[in-house]
Amino acid sequence: MNHFRWQAVSAAAVFVCCIAVAEEKEKATQLVDVKEIKLTVPKAWKQEKPSNQFRVAQFKIDAADGDKEGAELVITQFGGGGGGVDDNIKRWINQFESKDRKSKVTKGKSKLGEYVVADVMGTYLKPDGPPIAGKTKPTPGSRVLNVMLMIEEKGVYFLKLAGPEKTVTAAATDLRTSFGAKADDEKVYPPE
């Protein structure tokens, strides 16, 4: 086989392989209705019945290698907007002990609307019991991605991915993909 024919065969094989990978990824996701919006999430994320009246959806995510527990994605939506962006960011950051806390806040535009992400790591003051009780349990090695997704005419949706750092890190891209966002397109919030 001459050199050019070999290159053509190799290129065709790579192309077919890329199509197969794309089809496999598409099969590995599911479109789910969350109140008035649709999200594309991995099929491996197990949708559960919301555990309280404030949640419009929730998912269980299996633990990544090295983590003992999995993560949880909770989606809420409040008619009045759920408070301002800056107030929510401050609240989310303060859900971690200050001694080892690391945080990064970014903003972007997705196919559903503008959004802000507060990415916080360290010792999470994880809610322990019903929200009204206000009890927390310090949980070191945690990471929480809080998303405030502002959708015209549909309101504000809050997506909270919480759990052990490795598991949340492994799910971070899928979280953004679920509503059509990309971390690479985000800018620092607030703008300097």
C-alpha positions as CSV (number, residue, x, y, z in Angstrom):
1,M,0.0,0.0,0.0
2,N,1.5,3.3,-0.9
3,H,2.0,6.1,1.6
4,F,-0.9,8.3,0.5
5,R,-3.4,5.4,0.5
6,W,-2.2,4.5,4.0
7,Q,-2.8,8.1,5.2
8,A,-6.3,8.1,3.7
9,V,-7.1,4.8,5.4
10,S,-5.7,6.1,8.7
11,A,-7.7,9.4,8.4
12,A,-10.9,7.4,7.7
13,A,-10.3,5.2,10.7
14,V,-9.8,8.2,13.0
15,F,-13.0,9.8,11.6
16,V,-15.1,6.7,12.2
17,C,-13.6,6.4,15.7
18,C,-14.5,10.0,16.5
19,I,-18.1,9.5,15.3
20,A,-18.4,6.3,17.4
21,V,-17.1,8.2,20.5
22,A,-19.6,11.1,19.9
23,E,-22.5,8.6,19.4
24,E,-21.4,6.7,22.6
25,K,-21.4,10.0,24.6
26,E,-24.8,10.9,23.3
27,K,-26.2,7.5,24.3
28,A,-24.6,8.0,27.8
29,T,-26.7,11.2,28.4
30,Q,-30.4,11.8,29.0
31,L,-32.6,14.8,28.6
32,V,-34.6,15.5,31.7
33,D,-37.4,18.0,32.4
34,V,-36.8,20.2,35.4
35,K,-39.8,22.3,35.9
36,E,-39.8,24.6,32.8
37,I,-36.3,23.7,31.5
38,K,-34.6,20.7,30.0
39,L,-31.1,19.6,31.1
40,T,-28.8,17.0,29.5
41,V,-27.2,14.9,32.2
42,P,-25.2,11.7,32.2
43,K,-27.4,8.5,32.5
44,A,-25.1,7.5,35.4
45,W,-26.6,10.3,37.4
46,K,-29.6,8.7,39.2
47,Q,-32.6,11.0,39.4
48,E,-34.3,10.8,42.8
49,K,-37.6,12.0,44.1
50,P,-36.9,15.5,45.7
51,S,-36.4,15.1,49.4
52,N,-38.2,18.4,50.3
53,Q,-40.7,20.9,48.9
54,F,-38.0,23.4,47.9
55,R,-36.3,21.0,45.4
56,V,-37.6,20.7,41.9
57,A,-35.1,17.9,41.1
58,Q,-32.2,16.0,42.6
59,F,-29.6,13.5,41.4
60,K,-27.2,11.1,43.1
61,I,-23.8,10.8,41.5
62,D,-21.5,7.8,42.3
63,A,-18.3,8.4,44.1
64,A,-15.1,8.9,42.0
65,D,-12.1,6.6,42.7
66,G,-10.7,7.4,46.1
67,D,-13.9,9.0,47.5
68,K,-16.0,7.0,50.0
69,E,-19.2,8.9,49.2
70,G,-20.8,10.2,46.1
71,A,-22.2,13.7,45.4
72,E,-25.6,15.2,45.0
73,L,-27.0,17.6,42.5
74,V,-29.9,19.6,43.8
75,I,-32.0,22.0,41.7
76,T,-34.3,24.6,43.2
77,Q,-36.3,27.4,41.7
78,F,-38.0,30.2,43.6
79,G,-40.7,32.5,42.2
80,G,-39.2,35.7,43.6
81,G,-35.7,35.0,42.2
82,G,-34.1,33.7,45.3
83,G,-32.2,36.8,46.3
84,G,-29.5,38.8,44.6
85,V,-26.3,37.4,43.0
86,D,-23.9,38.9,45.5
87,D,-25.9,37.9,48.5
88,N,-26.1,34.3,47.3
89,I,-22.4,34.2,46.6
90,K,-21.6,35.4,50.1
91,R,-23.9,32.8,51.6
92,W,-22.4,30.0,49.5
93,I,-18.8,30.9,50.4
94,N,-19.7,31.2,54.1
95,Q,-21.0,27.6,54.0
96,F,-17.4,26.6,54.3
97,E,-15.0,27.1,57.3
98,S,-12.7,30.0,56.6
99,K,-9.5,28.3,57.7
100,D,-9.0,26.1,54.6
101,R,-11.5,27.6,52.2
102,K,-10.7,28.2,48.5
103,S,-13.2,29.9,46.3
104,K,-13.5,31.1,42.7
105,V,-16.5,32.9,41.2
106,T,-17.1,33.1,37.5
107,K,-19.9,34.2,35.2
108,G,-20.9,33.1,31.7
109,K,-23.7,32.7,29.1
110,S,-25.2,29.3,28.3
111,K,-27.8,28.2,25.8
112,L,-30.4,28.7,28.6
113,G,-29.3,32.1,29.9
114,E,-26.6,33.9,31.9
115,Y,-25.2,32.3,35.0
116,V,-22.8,32.7,37.9
117,V,-20.8,29.8,39.4
118,A,-19.4,29.9,42.9
119,D,-16.8,27.1,43.2
120,V,-15.8,26.5,46.8
121,M,-13.5,23.9,48.4
122,G,-12.5,23.0,51.9
123,T,-14.4,22.1,55.0
124,Y,-18.1,22.3,54.1
125,L,-20.6,23.0,56.8
126,K,-22.9,20.3,55.4
127,P,-26.6,20.6,56.3
128,D,-27.5,17.9,58.8
129,G,-31.2,17.3,59.1
130,P,-34.1,19.5,57.9
131,P,-33.2,22.9,56.6
132,I,-35.3,24.7,59.2
133,A,-33.2,23.2,62.0
134,G,-30.1,24.9,60.7
135,K,-27.7,22.1,61.9
136,T,-24.5,21.5,60.1
137,K,-21.7,18.9,60.1
138,P,-18.1,20.0,59.3
139,T,-17.1,17.9,56.3
140,P,-13.4,18.4,55.2
141,G,-12.3,17.7,51.7
142,S,-15.5,18.9,50.1
143,R,-16.3,20.9,47.0
144,V,-19.5,22.6,46.1
145,L,-20.4,24.2,42.7
146,N,-23.3,26.6,43.2
147,V,-24.9,27.8,39.9
148,M,-27.3,30.7,39.7
149,L,-28.9,30.3,36.2
150,M,-31.0,33.3,35.1
151,I,-33.4,32.3,32.4
152,E,-35.6,35.0,30.7
153,E,-39.3,34.6,31.4
154,K,-38.7,31.4,33.4
155,G,-36.9,32.8,36.4
156,V,-33.8,31.9,38.3
157,Y,-32.7,28.2,38.8
158,F,-30.1,27.2,41.4
159,L,-28.0,24.1,40.7
160,K,-25.9,22.9,43.6
161,L,-23.4,20.1,43.1
162,A,-22.0,19.1,46.5
163,G,-19.8,16.2,47.7
164,P,-16.3,15.0,48.1
165,E,-13.7,17.0,46.1
166,K,-12.7,14.3,43.6
167,T,-16.3,13.3,42.8
168,V,-17.4,16.9,42.3
169,T,-14.3,17.6,40.2
170,A,-15.1,14.6,38.0
171,A,-18.7,15.9,37.5
172,A,-18.0,19.6,37.0
173,T,-17.9,19.5,33.2
174,D,-21.0,17.4,33.0
175,L,-22.8,19.9,35.3
176,R,-21.9,22.8,33.0
177,T,-22.8,20.7,29.9
178,S,-26.2,20.0,31.4
179,F,-27.3,23.6,30.7
180,G,-25.1,24.3,27.7
181,A,-22.2,26.1,29.4
182,K,-18.4,25.8,29.1
183,A,-15.9,26.7,31.9
184,D,-13.4,28.0,29.2
185,D,-15.9,30.7,28.2
186,E,-16.4,32.0,31.7
187,K,-15.1,35.3,33.0
188,V,-14.1,36.3,36.6
189,Y,-17.0,37.7,38.6
190,P,-17.3,40.5,39.5
191,P,-15.4,42.0,36.6
192,E,-12.4,44.0,37.6
